[in-house]
Amino acid sequence: MGASLCPSTALLGAFLSSFMISCLYPQPVLGITRHYKFDIKLQNVTRLCHTKSIVSVNGQFPGPRIAAREGDQLLIEVVNHVPRNITIHWHGIRQLRSGWADGPAYVTQCPIQTGQSYVYNFTIVGQRGTLFWHAHISWLRATVYGPLIILPKLGVNYPFAKPYKEVPERFNTDPEEIISQALQTGGGPNVSDAYTMNGLPGPLYNCSAKDTFKLKVKPGKIYLLRLINAALNDELFFSIANHTLTVVEADAVYVKPFETETILIAPGQTTNVLLETKPRYPNATFFMTARPYVTGQGTFDNSTVAGILEYELRPNSLHSSSISMKKLALFKPILPALNDTFFASNFASKLRSLATSQFPANVRQKVDKQFVFTVGLGTSPCLQNQTCQGLNGTMFAASVNNVSFAMPTTAMLQAHFFGQSNHVYTIDFPNDPIIPFNYTGTPPNNTMVSNGTKLVVLPFNTSVELIMQDTSTLGAESHPLHLHGFNFFVVGQGFGNFDPRKDPKNFNLVDPIERNTVGVPSGGWVAIRFLADNPGVWFMHCHLEVHTSWGLKMAWIVLGGKLPNQKLLPPPADLPKC
């Protein structure tokens, strides 16, 4: 069945919708231009019996839905009314030749300052599914985020409805103050007060019974859940009591369907699942719960967010007036243990591309350049005349190949485009670990990292293979790595140290999962391949916000090709200035 998109996004407003939804308004066959306006403003929100002022888009939390079709052009005007700089990232959008609209501060643009505006202008090419948008400066994405739903072109088979669900974190303290204090003291940031489901913490938290997300469904129907982990610092298990979920999409890429009781979703990842409701009214309600998957040694929010799945009765049912929801049995799901790495690895191994003629897995069979990046934690010296809370009086840091990335004060894409990279960045990022060691064995005595704004340069159309290796320095930990500007294929993963002689023999080059964010296993490695066919400067970073703040990030420069359509377009006239 072909999916439909009404001009209004109200169709997407429910958490779920039934398997068949139609709209009678005619739509043009070709992609159209869709206009949105984001007013960045302060908004009072009350949760957990606390009222606080948050940075929001159009006064909404979570923010407004962006709905479009594959092939549409989006023009999104962002106007900053708050006393903080802002940028918006369209997470997972390829941004082919439109890197100026990607959004990470000081990578592709300078921030939008107070009283200023910027129009993000990009076209959705070859993508359909569930993505999301969020602020990309400091920790403002704690409250500045929303769904980005891309429907297929008209006439293209798309058997799913258009609903969504998000599980972001909720802070009672200002997230900006949290990270500012942590960076000054060198210690870890305070944990969140609660998780939320569509902005609501749910009945398992104090003072939150009325702030519970309730999903009402009908018996014998198929629903699509669009799951988005917009959390700052936590991977999350998610399950619905007494129901089985069928995974059909990850990071806006269709996958071979498989059934599971629980899914694992990292910050920055999206997952679409089908929920088939029970054939008859079950005389019960069911908790939908999420709680963290934890591999690191630091503090974390050990709490559970819950929503409630309720079955609707037919209006003329004999029981509709006599049954009270409060009297019905309430079932709770059993989630994996907080540190269940076996489940995490097993779940990841089930994700496979469709690899059909219509949706092929175009994984590169041969590679031009190979890289090995270690990712992990470390330390930096405490600043003079300052007391630090990191290991042995140091400051906590994070790095890629032992380089803790230092953000510049001007946009690297602008510096690259105009040939003004001096004093902005260098192009000497190491292709391999500078000092090899037993990465997952006994941690080294020296935990200090280097600092720099170092980039890798790739010629246009380079086929890249990248091994990302976790380290045990300050403790092994899972790291969800997000690459801007590209999708990549996850061709292999394992535990321990990557073995370049043995492990490539087991790479999946037939139907590997294609995505934009992948978890580097705790105490293990992951191998990805991508084609550098998108000119620009592209950020790659851990999507645990605390690790990004500590420096677990880097960037790639992809040069333009020989043909005009292989080159980055010039910057727009309203590009913000630093």
Secondary structure per residue as TSV (DSSP state, phi and psi in degrees):
chain	resnum	aa	ss	phi	psi
A	1	M	-	360.0	140.3
A	2	G	B	-81.0	139.5
A	3	A	-	-83.5	159.7
A	4	S	-	-130.4	154.7
A	5	L	-	-131.8	116.2
A	6	C	-	-78.0	154.4
A	7	P	S	-56.7	-37.1
A	8	S	S	-80.5	146.1
A	9	T	G	-89.4	11.0
A	10	A	G	-60.8	-28.1
A	11	L	G	-59.8	-27.1
A	12	L	G	-92.5	4.2
A	13	G	-	-72.5	-26.8
A	14	A	S	-79.2	156.2
A	15	F	S	-63.4	-40.6
A	16	L	-	-133.8	163.7
A	17	S	-	-144.7	164.7
A	18	S	B	-67.2	164.1
A	19	F	S	-57.8	-31.3
A	20	M	-	-118.9	117.8
A	21	I	-	-134.6	136.4
A	22	S	-	-131.8	160.7
A	23	C	-	-134.3	135.2
A	24	L	-	-88.7	-8.2
A	25	Y	S	-73.3	135.9
A	26	P	-	-71.6	150.4
A	27	Q	-	-130.9	145.8
A	28	P	-	-68.7	153.5
A	29	V	S	-71.1	-42.2
A	30	L	S	-80.3	162.1
A	31	G	-	-60.4	147.4
A	32	I	-	-118.3	171.1
A	33	T	E	-97.0	127.0
A	34	R	E	-115.1	133.5
A	35	H	E	-109.3	134.3
A	36	Y	E	-133.7	154.9
A	37	K	E	-129.8	127.4
A	38	F	E	-109.6	112.7
A	39	D	E	-95.7	112.9
A	40	I	E	-82.0	114.6
A	41	K	E	-144.2	162.1
A	42	L	E	-81.6	141.7
A	43	Q	E	-143.5	131.9
A	44	N	E	-77.6	130.9
A	45	V	E	-133.0	135.2
A	46	T	E	-109.1	119.6
A	47	R	E	-141.9	149.7
A	48	L	T	54.7	34.4
A	49	C	T	64.1	21.6
A	50	H	E	-123.7	135.3
A	51	T	E	-106.2	126.8
A	52	K	E	-140.5	158.0
A	53	S	E	-90.3	124.4
A	54	I	E	-118.5	157.6
A	55	V	E	-79.5	128.6
A	56	S	E	-135.6	170.4
A	57	V	E	-109.3	121.1
A	58	N	T	56.5	27.4
A	59	G	T	72.4	12.5
A	60	Q	B	-107.2	143.9
A	61	F	S	-142.2	115.7
A	62	P	S	-60.6	171.0
A	63	G	-	-77.0	177.3
A	64	P	-	-66.4	154.8
A	65	R	-	-82.0	137.5
A	66	I	E	-102.0	122.5
A	67	A	E	-123.1	133.1
A	68	A	E	-156.2	175.3
A	69	R	E	-113.2	155.5
A	70	E	T	-54.3	130.0
A	71	G	T	98.0	-11.5
A	72	D	-	-75.5	151.2
A	73	Q	E	-98.0	135.5
A	74	L	E	-112.9	130.8
A	75	L	E	-120.3	107.8
A	76	I	E	-119.3	108.3
A	77	E	E	-85.7	123.6
A	78	V	E	-110.4	120.3
A	79	V	E	-114.8	124.4
A	80	N	E	-95.3	112.1
A	81	H	-	-107.0	6.1
A	82	V	S	-109.6	158.7
A	83	P	S	-81.3	40.2
A	84	R	S	-141.9	149.2
A	85	N	-	-69.3	154.3
A	86	I	B	-145.1	147.3
A	87	T	-	-140.8	160.2
A	88	I	E	-124.9	131.9
A	89	H	E	-109.7	136.6
A	90	W	E	-100.4	84.5
A	91	H	E	-62.6	118.0
A	92	G	T	97.7	-15.3
A	93	I	-	-69.4	130.4
A	94	R	-	-63.5	-32.5
A	95	Q	-	55.3	52.2
A	96	L	T	-63.7	113.8
A	97	R	T	63.7	11.1
A	98	S	-	-123.8	41.5
A	99	G	G	-57.1	-22.8
A	100	W	G	-62.5	-17.5
A	101	A	G	-101.4	5.6
A	102	D	S	-70.1	-42.4
A	103	G	-	110.3	-23.4
A	104	P	-	-66.2	129.1
A	105	A	B	-61.4	133.7
A	106	Y	T	68.8	5.8
A	107	V	T	-104.2	-62.0
A	108	T	T	-107.4	-10.0
A	109	Q	B	-160.3	157.8
A	110	C	-	-80.3	153.8
A	111	P	-	-65.7	156.7
A	112	I	B	-80.8	115.7
A	113	Q	-	-83.3	167.6
A	114	T	T	-54.0	130.2
A	115	G	T	83.0	0.1
A	116	Q	-	-107.9	170.0
A	117	S	E	-141.8	163.8
A	118	Y	E	-154.6	139.2
A	119	V	E	-102.1	115.3
A	120	Y	E	-81.2	121.2
A	121	N	E	-124.3	110.1
A	122	F	E	-152.3	159.6
A	123	T	E	-116.3	138.7
A	124	I	-	-86.9	111.8
A	125	V	-	-116.0	119.4
A	126	G	S	65.3	26.0
A	127	Q	-	-133.1	145.4
A	128	R	-	-156.1	145.2
A	129	G	E	135.1	-156.0
A	130	T	E	-103.2	120.2
A	131	L	E	-130.1	-170.5
A	132	F	E	-154.9	165.5
A	133	W	E	-118.0	154.1
A	134	H	E	-161.6	159.4
A	135	A	E	-60.5	147.6
A	136	H	-	-131.9	53.8
A	137	I	S	-150.4	127.6
A	138	S	T	51.0	-136.7
A	139	W	T	-109.0	24.7
A	140	L	G	-67.8	-15.6
A	141	R	G	-70.8	-3.7
A	142	A	G	-57.5	-32.5
A	143	T	T	-126.4	-13.5
A	144	V	S	-104.4	91.2
A	145	Y	E	-164.5	163.6
A	146	G	E	-173.4	169.8
A	147	P	E	-79.3	149.6
A	148	L	E	-126.9	104.3
A	149	I	E	-104.1	121.5
A	150	I	E	-113.7	114.3
A	151	L	E	-86.5	154.0
A	152	P	-	-68.5	167.7
A	153	K	-	-60.3	150.4
A	154	L	T	-57.2	135.9
A	155	G	T	90.4	-11.7
A	156	V	S	-88.2	133.3
A	157	N	B	-57.9	123.5
A	158	Y	-	-150.8	93.9
A	159	P	-	-85.7	18.1
A	160	F	-	-115.1	153.7
A	161	A	-	-81.7	-173.5
A	162	K	-	-119.1	32.9
A	163	P	-	-86.2	177.9
A	164	Y	-	-151.9	163.6
A	165	K	E	-151.4	140.8
A	166	E	E	-129.3	150.2
A	167	V	-	-131.0	75.6
A	168	P	-	-86.2	172.9
A	169	E	E	-88.9	158.2
A	170	R	E	-128.8	125.8
A	171	F	-	-109.8	136.7
A	172	N	S	-82.4	-28.8
A	173	T	S	-90.7	152.7
A	174	D	-	-63.0	119.7
A	175	P	H	-57.6	-31.7
A	176	E	H	-64.3	-39.0
A	177	E	H	-69.3	-35.2
A	178	I	H	-61.8	-51.7
A	179	I	H	-73.1	-33.8
A	180	S	H	-60.3	-44.7
A	181	Q	H	-65.6	-41.5
A	182	A	H	-64.0	-41.0
A	183	L	H	-69.5	-30.3
A	184	Q	H	-73.6	-38.7
A	185	T	H	-90.2	-16.3
A	186	G	T	80.7	2.9
A	187	G	S	-95.4	-174.4
A	188	G	-	-81.6	151.3
A	189	P	-	-75.0	158.8
A	190	N	-	-64.2	149.2
A	191	V	-	-80.9	165.0
A	192	S	-	-70.5	160.6
A	193	D	S	-81.9	-26.1
A	194	A	E	-168.4	161.2
A	195	Y	E	-96.2	162.8
A	196	T	-	-134.0	156.5
A	197	M	B	-119.5	112.9
A	198	N	T	53.0	39.5
A	199	G	T	83.9	2.2
A	200	L	B	-118.0	130.1
A	201	P	-	-75.6	-30.4
A	202	G	-	92.6	172.9
A	203	P	T	-73.7	-10.6
A	204	L	T	-82.8	-6.1
A	205	Y	S	-103.0	152.7
A	206	N	T	-60.9	142.6
A	207	C	T	60.9	31.7
A	208	S	-	-134.2	9.4
A	209	A	T	-58.4	-37.8
A	210	K	T	-76.4	-17.3
A	211	D	S	-99.5	60.8
A	212	T	-	-119.4	129.8
A	213	F	-	-77.6	128.4
A	214	K	E	-120.4	128.1
A	215	L	E	-108.7	116.0
A	216	K	E	-100.9	127.9
A	217	V	E	-129.9	165.5
A	218	K	-	-108.0	147.8
A	219	P	T	-62.8	148.8
A	220	G	T	69.2	26.8
A	221	K	-	-119.2	162.3
A	222	I	E	-110.3	126.8
A	223	Y	E	-118.6	150.8
A	224	L	E	-107.8	125.3
A	225	L	E	-103.2	124.8
A	226	R	E	-98.7	107.6
A	227	L	E	-100.0	128.3
A	228	I	E	-127.7	121.4
A	229	N	-	-92.4	99.8
A	230	A	-	-98.0	15.3
A	231	A	-	-64.1	154.4
A	232	L	S	-76.5	-46.5
A	233	N	S	-136.0	15.1
A	234	D	-	-137.5	129.0
A	235	E	E	-73.2	149.7
A	236	L	E	-133.8	135.7
A	237	F	E	-83.1	145.2
A	238	F	E	-139.8	137.1
A	239	S	E	-154.1	155.8
A	240	I	E	-118.5	126.2
A	241	A	T	-56.2	133.8
A	242	N	T	60.0	24.4
A	243	H	-	-133.9	147.2
A	244	T	-	-104.0	139.5
A	245	L	E	-107.7	143.7
A	246	T	E	-113.4	114.6
A	247	V	E	-76.9	127.7
A	248	V	E	-126.8	-10.3
A	249	E	E	-158.5	145.4
A	250	A	E	-139.4	129.9
A	251	D	T	51.1	43.1
A	252	A	T	63.0	32.4
A	253	V	E	-132.5	129.3
A	254	Y	E	-65.5	143.8
A	255	V	E	-125.8	163.1
A	256	K	E	-63.4	121.9
A	257	P	E	-61.9	140.3
A	258	F	E	-148.0	151.6
A	259	E	E	-93.7	147.7
A	260	T	E	-157.5	152.1
A	261	E	S	-83.1	-28.2
A	262	T	E	-137.7	143.4
A	263	I	E	-115.0	157.3
A	264	L	E	-118.7	129.4
A	265	I	E	-137.0	126.6
A	266	A	-	-90.5	159.0
A	267	P	T	-54.4	131.7
A	268	G	T	92.8	-10.4
A	269	Q	-	-96.7	153.7
A	270	T	E	-127.1	148.2
A	271	T	E	-143.2	129.6
A	272	N	E	-101.2	131.1
A	273	V	E	-131.6	147.6
A	274	L	E	-93.9	135.5
A	275	L	E	-116.7	115.2
A	276	E	E	-97.1	115.9
A	277	T	-	-76.3	164.1
A	278	K	-	-66.7	147.9
A	279	P	S	-66.2	-25.9
A	280	R	S	-130.3	162.0
A	281	Y	-	-58.6	123.5
A	282	P	-	-87.9	-1.1
A	283	N	S	53.9	41.3
A	284	A	E	-161.2	161.7
A	285	T	E	-119.1	164.6
A	286	F	E	-138.2	131.8
A	287	F	E	-72.8	138.3
A	288	M	E	-106.2	117.1
A	289	T	E	-126.9	155.0
A	290	A	E	-142.4	140.2
A	291	R	E	-149.8	165.1
A	292	P	E	-76.4	151.2
A	293	Y	E	-99.3	121.5
A	294	V	-	-122.8	128.0
A	295	T	-	-124.4	-19.1
A	296	G	S	-83.0	177.2
A	297	Q	S	-100.6	-3.7
A	298	G	S	-81.0	177.1
A	299	T	-	-72.4	154.8
A	300	F	-	-152.1	166.1
A	301	D	-	-83.6	97.2
A	302	N	-	-88.6	66.2
A	303	S	-	-134.1	171.8
A	304	T	-	-127.7	130.6
A	305	V	E	-96.2	142.7
A	306	A	E	-136.3	139.6
A	307	G	E	-118.8	175.8
A	308	I	E	-126.0	128.7
A	309	L	E	-92.5	119.8
A	310	E	E	-119.2	138.3
A	311	Y	E	-92.9	133.4
A	312	E	-	-85.8	143.2
A	313	L	-	-93.2	152.3
A	314	R	-	-63.7	142.9
A	315	P	T	-53.0	-33.5
A	316	N	T	-96.7	11.8
A	317	S	-	-65.7	143.6
A	318	L	T	-65.6	-23.8
A	319	H	T	-96.3	-5.4
A	320	S	T	-62.7	-32.7
A	321	S	T	-93.0	-16.9
A	322	S	T	-97.2	-17.8
A	323	I	-	-94.6	126.5
A	324	S	-	-101.2	133.9
A	325	M	G	-58.2	-34.2
A	326	K	G	-66.9	-22.6
A	327	K	G	-92.1	-9.0
A	328	L	S	-75.9	151.1
A	329	A	E	-63.7	141.9
A	330	L	E	-118.0	112.4
A	331	F	E	-93.3	144.5
A	332	K	-	-116.9	137.8
A	333	P	-	-75.8	157.7
A	334	I	-	-103.2	112.3
A	335	L	-	-91.8	156.6
A	336	P	-	-60.4	163.3
A	337	A	-	-61.3	153.8
A	338	L	T	-54.5	-33.7
A	339	N	T	-111.7	30.7
A	340	D	-	-77.4	80.2
A	341	T	H	-69.8	-28.9
A	342	F	H	-61.4	-45.0
A	343	F	H	-61.4	-44.2
A	344	A	H	-58.9	-44.9
A	345	S	H	-67.1	-42.3
A	346	N	H	-65.0	-40.5
A	347	F	H	-63.7	-44.2
A	348	A	H	-62.5	-35.2
A	349	S	H	-69.8	-19.7
A	350	K	H	-80.9	-15.8
A	351	L	-	-78.7	114.5
A	352	R	B	-134.0	144.4
A	353	S	B	-65.8	154.6
A	354	L	-	-60.9	-42.3
A	355	A	-	54.5	49.5
A	356	T	-	-106.9	175.4
A	357	S	S	-65.2	-33.6
A	358	Q	S	-78.7	-35.5
A	359	F	S	-129.0	76.1
A	360	P	-	-75.7	159.9
A	361	A	-	-102.6	93.9
A	362	N	-	-86.1	57.6
A	363	V	-	-76.6	138.0
A	364	R	-	-70.3	129.5
A	365	Q	S	-81.4	-27.4
A	366	K	S	-126.2	151.1
A	367	V	-	-120.6	149.9
A	368	D	S	-93.8	-35.8
A	369	K	E	-137.1	137.4
A	370	Q	E	-117.4	139.1
A	371	F	E	-131.4	148.6
A	372	V	E	-125.9	117.0
A	373	F	E	-115.5	124.4
A	374	T	E	-83.4	140.6
A	375	V	E	-128.7	133.5
A	376	G	E	174.7	-170.6
A	377	L	E	-99.3	168.7
A	378	G	E	-170.4	-160.1
A	379	T	E	-137.2	157.9
A	380	S	E	-127.7	153.7
A	381	P	-	-62.6	145.3
A	382	C	-	-70.1	140.5
A	383	L	-	-65.6	153.8
A	384	Q	T	-60.7	140.1
A	385	N	T	61.4	33.2
A	386	Q	-	-135.6	142.9
A	387	T	-	-97.7	125.6
A	388	C	-	-113.4	153.2
A	389	Q	-	-106.0	9.7
A	390	G	S	-80.2	-171.7
A	391	L	G	-58.6	125.3
A	392	N	G	52.8	39.5
A	393	G	G	78.1	14.9
A	394	T	-	-96.0	-173.3
A	395	M	E	-108.0	135.7
A	396	F	E	-63.8	143.0
A	397	A	E	-142.9	170.3
A	398	A	E	-143.4	155.7
A	399	S	E	-154.5	163.3
A	400	V	E	-118.2	123.3
A	401	N	T	50.7	39.9
A	402	N	T	64.1	16.0
A	403	V	E	-107.1	113.2
A	404	S	E	-85.5	117.3
A	405	F	E	-73.0	128.9
A	406	A	-	-101.4	118.2
A	407	M	-	-69.5	136.1
A	408	P	-	-77.4	-179.8
A	409	T	S	-107.6	8.1
A	410	T	S	-137.9	161.4
A	411	A	-	-73.7	127.5
A	412	M	H	-67.2	-33.3
A	413	L	H	-64.0	-40.7
A	414	Q	H	-65.2	-43.6
A	415	A	H	-61.9	-40.1
A	416	H	H	-67.3	-46.2
A	417	F	H	-62.4	-39.7
A	418	F	T	-96.4	8.3
A	419	G	T	65.1	37.6
A	420	Q	-	-123.2	50.7
A	421	S	-	-82.7	-13.4
A	422	N	T	-56.1	131.8
A	423	H	T	67.3	9.5
A	424	V	T	-109.8	-51.1
A	425	Y	-	-154.9	166.4
A	426	T	B	-120.8	165.9
A	427	I	S	-115.9	41.7
A	428	D	-	-119.0	34.0
A	429	F	-	-64.4	134.4
A	430	P	-	-68.7	135.5
A	431	N	S	-73.6	-23.3
A	432	D	S	-139.5	165.9
A	433	P	-	-56.2	135.2
A	434	I	S	-66.6	-44.0
A	435	I	S	-123.4	100.0
A	436	P	-	-64.1	146.1
A	437	F	-	-155.2	177.8
A	438	N	-	-74.7	91.1
A	439	Y	T	-59.7	-35.4
A	440	T	T	-109.8	12.1
A	441	G	S	-95.5	-145.1
A	442	T	S	-61.9	126.3
A	443	P	-	-61.7	148.0
A	444	P	-	-69.9	155.3
A	445	N	S	-70.2	-35.7
A	446	N	-	-89.5	110.8
A	447	T	-	-103.8	6.0
A	448	M	B	-71.6	142.4
A	449	V	-	-109.1	159.9
A	450	S	E	-90.8	168.5
A	451	N	E	-129.7	143.9
A	452	G	E	175.6	165.4
A	453	T	-	-109.4	78.6
A	454	K	B	-109.2	136.8
A	455	L	E	-124.1	162.1
A	456	V	E	-107.8	136.2
A	457	V	E	-103.8	129.8
A	458	L	E	-121.5	128.2
A	459	P	-	-63.4	154.1
A	460	F	T	-57.6	137.7
A	461	N	T	70.0	21.6
A	462	T	E	-71.4	132.9
A	463	S	E	-89.7	119.7
A	464	V	E	-113.1	136.4
A	465	E	E	-118.0	127.7
A	466	L	E	-126.1	124.6
A	467	I	E	-99.7	123.3
A	468	M	E	-110.1	119.3
A	469	Q	E	-112.8	120.9
A	470	D	E	-69.8	154.0
A	471	T	-	-124.8	159.0
A	472	S	-	-91.2	4.4
A	473	T	T	-59.9	118.1
A	474	L	T	61.6	20.1
A	475	G	S	105.5	132.0
A	476	A	-	-66.2	148.5
A	477	E	-	-160.4	146.4
A	478	S	-	-74.4	137.7
A	479	H	E	-129.2	111.2
A	480	P	E	-77.1	108.9
A	481	L	E	-95.6	129.6
A	482	H	E	-114.5	130.4
A	483	L	E	-108.5	122.2
A	484	H	T	-78.8	149.0
A	485	G	T	83.0	-7.1
A	486	F	-	-147.1	153.7
A	487	N	-	-96.8	156.5
A	488	F	E	-137.5	162.6
A	489	F	E	-103.4	132.1
A	490	V	E	-90.2	99.3
A	491	V	E	-91.2	-13.3
A	492	G	E	-170.1	156.6
A	493	Q	E	-160.0	158.1
A	494	G	E	-172.1	179.5
A	495	F	E	-106.8	160.0
A	496	G	S	80.5	-158.8
A	497	N	S	-88.1	138.2
A	498	F	-	-61.2	133.0
A	499	D	-	-108.3	108.0
A	500	P	T	-66.8	-14.3
A	501	R	T	-91.3	-36.8
A	502	K	T	-99.3	-43.8
A	503	D	G	-64.7	-38.0
A	504	P	G	-61.8	-21.3
A	505	K	G	-65.4	-22.6
A	506	N	G	-101.4	8.9
A	507	F	-	-62.9	142.4
A	508	N	-	-92.1	107.0
A	509	L	-	-110.5	17.8
A	510	V	S	-106.9	-56.4
A	511	D	S	-139.0	48.3
A	512	P	B	-67.5	151.3
A	513	I	E	-64.9	139.5
A	514	E	E	-109.6	127.8
A	515	R	E	-158.0	-178.3
A	516	N	S	-114.8	-11.0
A	517	T	E	-138.3	128.1
A	518	V	E	-134.6	143.9
A	519	G	E	-85.2	122.2
A	520	V	E	-75.4	118.8
A	521	P	-	-60.9	145.7
A	522	S	T	-61.6	120.8
A	523	G	T	70.5	26.2
A	524	G	E	-147.4	-157.1
A	525	W	E	-144.7	162.0
A	526	V	E	-140.1	143.7
A	527	A	E	-115.8	129.9
A	528	I	E	-127.7	156.8
A	529	R	E	-132.3	140.2
A	530	F	E	-149.8	159.3
A	531	L	E	-103.8	123.2
A	532	A	E	-81.4	73.8
A	533	D	-	-110.4	17.2
A	534	N	S	-129.1	100.7
A	535	P	-	-65.6	141.0
A	536	G	E	150.1	-167.2
A	537	V	E	-115.3	122.5
A	538	W	E	-124.3	123.5
A	539	F	E	-74.7	142.8
A	540	M	E	-134.9	128.1
A	541	H	E	-157.4	159.9
A	542	C	E	-70.3	137.5
A	543	H	S	-92.1	10.6
A	544	L	S	-84.3	112.4
A	545	E	H	-59.1	-34.1
A	546	V	H	-64.6	-37.9
A	547	H	H	-71.1	-37.3
A	548	T	H	-60.6	-43.0
A	549	S	H	-62.9	-31.8
A	550	W	H	-81.8	-9.4
A	551	G	T	116.8	10.2
A	552	L	-	-83.6	78.9
A	553	K	E	-164.2	159.6
A	554	M	E	-161.3	-176.0
A	555	A	E	-147.9	151.4
A	556	W	E	-111.0	137.3
A	557	I	E	-101.3	120.1
A	558	V	E	-106.2	118.2
A	559	L	-	-72.8	157.8
A	560	G	-	-75.2	158.2
A	561	G	-	-88.3	-170.1
A	562	K	S	-80.2	-29.8
A	563	L	S	-86.3	154.3
A	564	P	G	-57.7	-36.7
A	565	N	G	-81.1	8.1
A	566	Q	G	-111.1	14.0
A	567	K	S	-117.9	150.2
A	568	L	-	-65.5	135.8
A	569	L	-	-70.1	156.6
A	570	P	-	-63.5	158.4
A	571	P	-	-68.3	149.2
A	572	P	-	-70.8	158.6
A	573	A	T	-65.5	-28.9
A	574	D	T	-96.1	16.1
A	575	L	-	-55.9	126.7
A	576	P	-	-60.3	148.6
A	577	K	-	-102.8	147.9
A	578	C	-	-80.8	360.0
